[in-house]
C-alpha cells in the first residue's frame, strides 16, 4: 500500500513538471477576461430577469 502511494506521488510530481504554467501577465489577462465576461453575462441575465418579471406581472 505504501509503495503504491509513493509511486503515485512520484508520478504526480513527474507530470506536474511537464505542465506549461502561464506567465504572470497571461494569468492577469485571463483573469480580466473572465471577470469582464462574467459581468456581461450577469448584466444580461439581470436585464432578462427584470423584463420577464415586468411581463409576468402585467399578465397576472
Secondary structure, 3 states (H helix, E strand, C coil): CHHHHHHHHHHHHHHHHHCCCCCHHHHHHHHHHHHHHHHHHHHHHHHHHHHHHHHHHHHC
